[in-house]
Amino acid sequence: MDEKETKLDEELNENVPEGSDEEKEPEVAEGSDEPKEEAADKKQEDVEGQSVGGASDDSKSAKKKSKHDKKQDAMKEKVEELEDRVKRQLAEFENFRNRTDKEKQQMFETGAKSVIEKILPIVDNFERGLATVPEEDKGTPFAEGMEKIYKQLMTELEKMEVKPIEAVGTEFNPDLHNAVMQVESEEYETGIVAQELQKGYTYRDQVVRHSMVAVVQ
């Protein structure tokens, strides 16, 4: 009986198709020791990883560019601020220089006028002295020397733009003339200067001393 059972089992085993009760071995991808399904899954994971990695790189690049742009804008704003500050300082310095030059000029003008005012009485004395020289003495060396000194003095004053104010025969002008008396005249009309008692002078079109005059009434 044992022999019959053994023979029967062998016949049954021979009739059972191969792989019917056994697990099939997974197919292996060519050129790889891994199964095809695992290789496909790994490939899909690699693709997804590359996609995620690429997106991350793009995000980092965009952030880096934005940071760089902000830094450039800040630097540009700082440069513009410094340029504006320099321009303001240059303008202030230019105004200061112009104001200083004007003040210096005014000081010079004031000093020059003060000196001229002190020289004018000397000029008056020269004119009075020359006016008293008799006709017979005008050709003497002393009189000629005095005349030359007077002319030299007047030449230097003229170079300094010091000029006598016209008076006799002109209409009275309170800006130039100082009327000290009124006179009658057949030669001049009313309001005309008939006599000059003391010469007046201007320095660069500014009155240093008014002419002292007599006006026709």
Contacts in CASP RR format, 6 or more apart in sequence:
PFRMAT RR
TARGET T0000
AUTHOR 0000-0000-0000
METHOD contacts of the structure
MODEL  1
MDEKETKLDEELNENVPEGSDEEKEPEVAEGSDEPKEEAADKKQEDVEGQ
SVGGASDDSKSAKKKSKHDKKQDAMKEKVEELEDRVKRQLAEFENFRNRT
DKEKQQMFETGAKSVIEKILPIVDNFERGLATVPEEDKGTPFAEGMEKIY
KQLMTELEKMEVKPIEAVGTEFNPDLHNAVMQVESEEYETGIVAQELQKG
YTYRDQVVRHSMVAVVQ
26 35 0 8 1.000
26 36 0 8 1.000
26 37 0 8 1.000
27 35 0 8 1.000
27 36 0 8 1.000
28 34 0 8 1.000
28 35 0 8 1.000
28 36 0 8 1.000
29 35 0 8 1.000
29 36 0 8 1.000
29 39 0 8 1.000
32 39 0 8 1.000
34 42 0 8 1.000
109 203 0 8 1.000
109 204 0 8 1.000
109 206 0 8 1.000
112 160 0 8 1.000
112 203 0 8 1.000
113 203 0 8 1.000
113 206 0 8 1.000
113 208 0 8 1.000
116 157 0 8 1.000
116 160 0 8 1.000
116 162 0 8 1.000
116 201 0 8 1.000
116 203 0 8 1.000
116 208 0 8 1.000
117 208 0 8 1.000
117 209 0 8 1.000
119 153 0 8 1.000
119 157 0 8 1.000
120 199 0 8 1.000
120 200 0 8 1.000
120 201 0 8 1.000
120 208 0 8 1.000
120 209 0 8 1.000
122 153 0 8 1.000
123 150 0 8 1.000
123 153 0 8 1.000
123 154 0 8 1.000
123 157 0 8 1.000
123 199 0 8 1.000
124 198 0 8 1.000
124 199 0 8 1.000
126 146 0 8 1.000
126 149 0 8 1.000
126 150 0 8 1.000
126 153 0 8 1.000
127 150 0 8 1.000
127 199 0 8 1.000
129 146 0 8 1.000
130 143 0 8 1.000
130 146 0 8 1.000
130 147 0 8 1.000
130 150 0 8 1.000
133 143 0 8 1.000
133 146 0 8 1.000
137 143 0 8 1.000
138 144 0 8 1.000
157 201 0 8 1.000
160 203 0 8 1.000
161 203 0 8 1.000
161 204 0 8 1.000
162 201 0 8 1.000
162 202 0 8 1.000
162 203 0 8 1.000
162 208 0 8 1.000
163 201 0 8 1.000
163 202 0 8 1.000
164 199 0 8 1.000
164 200 0 8 1.000
164 201 0 8 1.000
165 176 0 8 1.000
165 177 0 8 1.000
165 199 0 8 1.000
165 200 0 8 1.000
165 201 0 8 1.000
165 202 0 8 1.000
165 207 0 8 1.000
165 210 0 8 1.000
165 211 0 8 1.000
167 176 0 8 1.000
167 177 0 8 1.000
167 193 0 8 1.000
167 196 0 8 1.000
167 199 0 8 1.000
167 200 0 8 1.000
167 211 0 8 1.000
167 213 0 8 1.000
168 193 0 8 1.000
168 194 0 8 1.000
168 195 0 8 1.000
168 196 0 8 1.000
168 213 0 8 1.000
169 188 0 8 1.000
169 192 0 8 1.000
169 193 0 8 1.000
169 194 0 8 1.000
170 192 0 8 1.000
170 193 0 8 1.000
171 191 0 8 1.000
171 192 0 8 1.000
171 193 0 8 1.000
172 179 0 8 1.000
172 191 0 8 1.000
172 192 0 8 1.000
172 193 0 8 1.000
172 213 0 8 1.000
172 215 0 8 1.000
175 207 0 8 1.000
176 200 0 8 1.000
176 202 0 8 1.000
176 207 0 8 1.000
176 210 0 8 1.000
176 211 0 8 1.000
177 193 0 8 1.000
177 210 0 8 1.000
177 211 0 8 1.000
177 213 0 8 1.000
177 215 0 8 1.000
178 210 0 8 1.000
178 211 0 8 1.000
178 212 0 8 1.000
178 213 0 8 1.000
179 213 0 8 1.000
179 214 0 8 1.000
179 215 0 8 1.000
180 197 0 8 1.000
180 212 0 8 1.000
180 213 0 8 1.000
180 214 0 8 1.000
181 214 0 8 1.000
181 215 0 8 1.000
182 214 0 8 1.000
182 215 0 8 1.000
182 216 0 8 1.000
182 217 0 8 1.000
183 194 0 8 1.000
183 195 0 8 1.000
183 214 0 8 1.000
183 215 0 8 1.000
183 216 0 8 1.000
183 217 0 8 1.000
184 216 0 8 1.000
184 217 0 8 1.000
185 192 0 8 1.000
185 194 0 8 1.000
185 216 0 8 1.000
187 194 0 8 1.000
188 194 0 8 1.000
188 216 0 8 1.000
189 216 0 8 1.000
190 216 0 8 1.000
190 217 0 8 1.000
191 215 0 8 1.000
191 216 0 8 1.000
191 217 0 8 1.000
192 215 0 8 1.000
192 216 0 8 1.000
193 211 0 8 1.000
193 213 0 8 1.000
193 214 0 8 1.000
193 215 0 8 1.000
193 216 0 8 1.000
194 213 0 8 1.000
194 214 0 8 1.000
194 215 0 8 1.000
194 216 0 8 1.000
195 213 0 8 1.000
195 214 0 8 1.000
196 211 0 8 1.000
196 212 0 8 1.000
196 213 0 8 1.000
197 212 0 8 1.000
197 213 0 8 1.000
197 214 0 8 1.000
198 209 0 8 1.000
198 211 0 8 1.000
198 212 0 8 1.000
199 209 0 8 1.000
199 211 0 8 1.000
200 207 0 8 1.000
200 208 0 8 1.000
200 209 0 8 1.000
200 210 0 8 1.000
200 211 0 8 1.000
200 212 0 8 1.000
201 207 0 8 1.000
201 208 0 8 1.000
201 209 0 8 1.000
202 208 0 8 1.000
END
